[in-house]
């Protein structure tokens, strides 16, 4: 599994379709990548990690607590959608080492 590091710039999604996307600026290249994700679970994870994400009517605040947060993240096992993320400030030494190993390979 490839561990990446970046800064969350935006999230958008639709509860009707169940699909969402999270925009992450790569910490190494500076390029932004739109990462497809499961809408509901990603919103819950963003709210749980950063707070101030969910506003009235279960909508996401586009300027909420998730914006400009640095995270380690990865795609799922198939490489199609967001597999998960961890705020940098909560990362374990093992996760940091996995990321550093990715850089050296």
Secondary structure, 3 states (H helix, E strand, C coil): CCCEEEEEEEEEECCCCCEEEEEEEECCCCCEEEEEEEHHHHHHHHHHHHCCCEEHHHEECCCCCCCCCEEEEEECCCCCCEEEEEEHHHCCHHHHHHHHHHHHC
